[in-house]
Every structure is written in C-alpha cells, then in structure tokens.
C-alpha cells in the first residue's frame, strides 16, 4: 500500500515525519507500508484547467519546470518519504524535467505516471510510447504508467509502449472511473463499461505490478476504494487493489 501526501511547504515537515513514524509503529507483523510523496503537474498552480492538457509546456522551458518542482521534491526527500509519486503528468516535456530533476537526489526512487487522452497519446499529444521510452532511461524510476485516465485506455496504452519500457521498471496504473475534463463545463461522467476487477486482472497479465484507482470510483459508488496495491510474483500479498487515500 502506498499512502500519498502532496507537499507544498517545508513548514509541514514535522507533521510528515510524525506520519512516517506512525507508519513504522503500526505494522506489527505486517508488511511495512510505503509512504509516497506526491508531485503533480505544474498546471495545477495556474488554476485554468491546463493540467488536463499540458499546454503550458509550449511556453515554459525545461529549466523553469525543474525550478518549479525542485522545492517540492526537496521538501519530500528531506521529510524522508519512501518514494516520490510524480503523477498525472500530461506531457513528455514535463516528464523529462521531473526525471532530470530526480537526478539531483540520487538516493531517491520514484514512479512516473502520465495522464492520457486516448489509446495512444498523452494529454498534451505526444505518443505514450515515446514518453515512456525517454523516461525509462532513468535508473531511479521503479515504475512508469498511467493515472487519471479512463480505464478503457489503459490496456491499449500499455500495449503501445510495451517495447519501450526497460525490464527493470514496472508498470503502474490507477485510472479514474472514466471521467473527462471539459474546460467549459467541467467533469464529464462516463463510467467504464467493464468491471474494475476484470480490468485489473488484464493489466496484471500485461505486467502491471502497481494497480489501483484514482478519483471518481468512491464518488460514483464503486465498492473499490482508491489507492495502490503492489505485488511481485511470489509475494503472498499479490498484486491487487489498495484501499488507502489516492
């Protein structure tokens, strides 16, 4: 299970460290939890919905993106999180900036997940296959994948990038329940036609070892909670659906 917290100011480091300490005192014979610190897209700061299309990367440089994310990553690493969750990234360019920034923290591991608009492209329009190929060069990434995208897109996207992912990097998937964002009218609800359980088994067969759900499932009455499950072959916990906050 990976519990996430979005860090924005180093003033909350004391709180975060308390959470880390609590996680270590509550395991009592169970597999220790991992605490993931979340870093989302730059577009959230703009408050204009551009985190859903990534258009801001057309007018900002790689170094400017790195500068924006550096403070957050430094705070999370200082707090002692187990892993950085670089998630809901809409473009190849911002992913490149984050992976490059990660090298400034050589002892830190991370996962990288993209938001995608169809069965082949990121939300900004780059081929998912190419985005994965570029990112997979990092030795600090433990997983690459997709989140905040329709469940129906996951399998085609994984298939398209199968040859681009390095064998040492896992697939991670935690889609929403099928919603899409419209800049004029907001969220458009369109739930998946297939059950999450059947889709999760399909993703597992395709090699996904980090599987969960994003926003929408709890809101729309799905019995599965949000979160991430992680398992490898031979791990008695298996790969499954988590029930933490996602």
C-alpha angles and dihedrals in degrees: 000000000000119000115201133210126181109227118205106153131034088223090084094056091106091057092047092050089052089055090050091051091048092051090057094049096050102056099086099175096335127112107278112255121239119230113215123197112215125226113181133186124301090237092075088071091057095060092212102106092256091128084078095057105021093223091146090076088072090070103032130071130234090249092052090052091049091049091052095050097038096082093051094047092047091052093049094047091048090050089057104243115174095229141002117239107209097187147168089022108170101194144043091231095059090045089053090051093050095047089049091049091050089065088068086067101048096176093054126098125204146174123225123208128181131209111229133197101203143359094291113021140066116237089265092051107257119132107264088221091061093045090053093046092054095045096044090071089079116099090201097064116096094181143012127193150104137305137166090033134109115284089229090065098053101081096046090047093050090048092051092054100036093112094045099059118089113238091238092060121078129218116249122194131175110154129183120246094270104287122147129199123239115190092217103040105021125224117014112204118222112152122208116268092218127066118259090233094059092044092049091054089050091051091048090053088052090057104267111149098172109060131166145119134266132205122329102040096089093037092054095048100259110156092224115092124220123262142078134287119197129192142151131207106285094023107125090215091059126194112302149128119304126216103207127110109291 
